[in-house]
Amino acid sequence: MESTDYSREDLRAIAAGVGDRDGWDFSRMKTEREPVPWDYLEVATRYITPKDAVLDIGTGGGEKLLTLARHFDTAVGVDPDPDMIRAARANGAAFPNVTFAEMGAEELGFPDGSFDVVLTRHAPVSVPEVVRVLRPGGYFVTQGVGANNMADIRQAFGTGSGTQYDDEHRSRMDEFARLECRTVATGDYNVRYWVKDVPSLIFWFKAIAGANEVPEGFSIDRDWRIVQRIIAEHGGPDGVLTNEHRTLLVVWKP
Ligand SMILES: C[S@@+](CC[C@H](N)C(=O)[O-])C[C@H]1O[C@@H](n2cnc3c(N)ncnc32)[C@H](O)[C@@H]1O
């Protein structure tokens, strides 16, 4: 990043130019992070076989699920947000083995034992529903956001700590154990993460507003001083420095 000196007008002009998120697509952001111990999609492929039926809960625009399409027989991506399902159907138009349905994690409209693998990445989970729709011998693979994610940015926005993420991760593990499922793998990483330029930073804040780290209704008109402070305090030659904290859980249903 060349400069850390941005006026309100500069930030307004950048915000007007970055556009809005479509589905759950962050590919336009320029970012870099330290090496991490796992790649979620690579982990998912270890548990998926070519004859499998897969369910992805909270699929967003189906972006991640669709990248796995050649590894399974069929898949359904569900999300309660009709805009997400619209985006997912458009993204998935060329994938005949993947369908999408408007549905929340709390009540999955599928018979017991319908899926070989259930996936969810950064989305809510109802453990009894996951266990119900998994066939015996099936796997559940999830990546979550960790409690310390984007710590400096949370502090700047005053959005508080992410302890609920920790609680969720722990309570999910306990609940699976109570339902006699076996934890196959767990993981946790917290690495440095750089957002390489200010358009990427502002796109990101707009795109995740309301999702814990960045307050609901984020706008440059309201929040420009905070954005200025984040850039001034955390910006440098490599971009704006924050951190990425993720958790991993893989469970097997006997
Ligand atoms: C952070 S996005 C993740 C999208 C996608 N899994 C990915 O990793 O790219 C969270 C998604 O969860 C969805 N969601 C919110 N509440 C949900 C619920 N109760 N059940 C299932 N999905 C939900 C949102 O609409 C959103 O698409």
PDBQT file of the ligand as one rigid body, heavy atoms in Angstrom, charges set to zero:
ROOT
HETATM    1  C1  LIG A 301     -20.284 -16.584   6.020  1.00  0.00    +0.000 C 
HETATM    2  S1  LIG A 301     -21.422 -17.143   4.809  1.00  0.00    +0.000 S 
HETATM    3  C2  LIG A 301     -20.616 -18.623   4.274  1.00  0.00    +0.000 C 
HETATM    4  C3  LIG A 301     -21.037 -19.086   2.923  1.00  0.00    +0.000 C 
HETATM    5  C4  LIG A 301     -20.341 -20.353   2.430  1.00  0.00    +0.000 C 
HETATM    6  N1  LIG A 301     -20.524 -21.476   3.333  1.00  0.00    +0.000 N 
HETATM    7  C5  LIG A 301     -18.858 -20.113   2.221  1.00  0.00    +0.000 C 
HETATM    8  O1  LIG A 301     -18.070 -20.587   3.049  1.00  0.00    +0.000 OA
HETATM    9  O2  LIG A 301     -18.475 -19.449   1.256  1.00  0.00    +0.000 OA
HETATM   10  C6  LIG A 301     -22.717 -17.712   5.876  1.00  0.00    +0.000 C 
HETATM   11  C7  LIG A 301     -23.934 -18.234   5.156  1.00  0.00    +0.000 C 
HETATM   12  O3  LIG A 301     -24.794 -18.829   6.118  1.00  0.00    +0.000 OA
HETATM   13  C8  LIG A 301     -26.115 -18.513   5.779  1.00  0.00    +0.000 C 
HETATM   14  N2  LIG A 301     -26.981 -18.669   6.961  1.00  0.00    +0.000 N 
HETATM   15  C9  LIG A 301     -27.382 -17.734   7.844  1.00  0.00    +0.000 A 
HETATM   16  N3  LIG A 301     -28.219 -18.262   8.742  1.00  0.00    +0.000 NA
HETATM   17  C10 LIG A 301     -28.345 -19.571   8.434  1.00  0.00    +0.000 A 
HETATM   18  C11 LIG A 301     -29.082 -20.654   8.989  1.00  0.00    +0.000 A 
HETATM   19  N4  LIG A 301     -29.849 -20.490  10.049  1.00  0.00    +0.000 N 
HETATM   20  N5  LIG A 301     -28.973 -21.854   8.405  1.00  0.00    +0.000 NA
HETATM   21  C12 LIG A 301     -28.188 -22.053   7.334  1.00  0.00    +0.000 A 
HETATM   22  N6  LIG A 301     -27.475 -21.055   6.754  1.00  0.00    +0.000 NA
HETATM   23  C13 LIG A 301     -27.541 -19.837   7.295  1.00  0.00    +0.000 A 
HETATM   24  C14 LIG A 301     -26.027 -17.100   5.261  1.00  0.00    +0.000 C 
HETATM   25  O4  LIG A 301     -27.165 -16.746   4.478  1.00  0.00    +0.000 OA
HETATM   26  C15 LIG A 301     -24.738 -17.149   4.459  1.00  0.00    +0.000 C 
HETATM   27  O5  LIG A 301     -24.968 -17.490   3.131  1.00  0.00    +0.000 OA
ENDROOT
TORSDOF 0
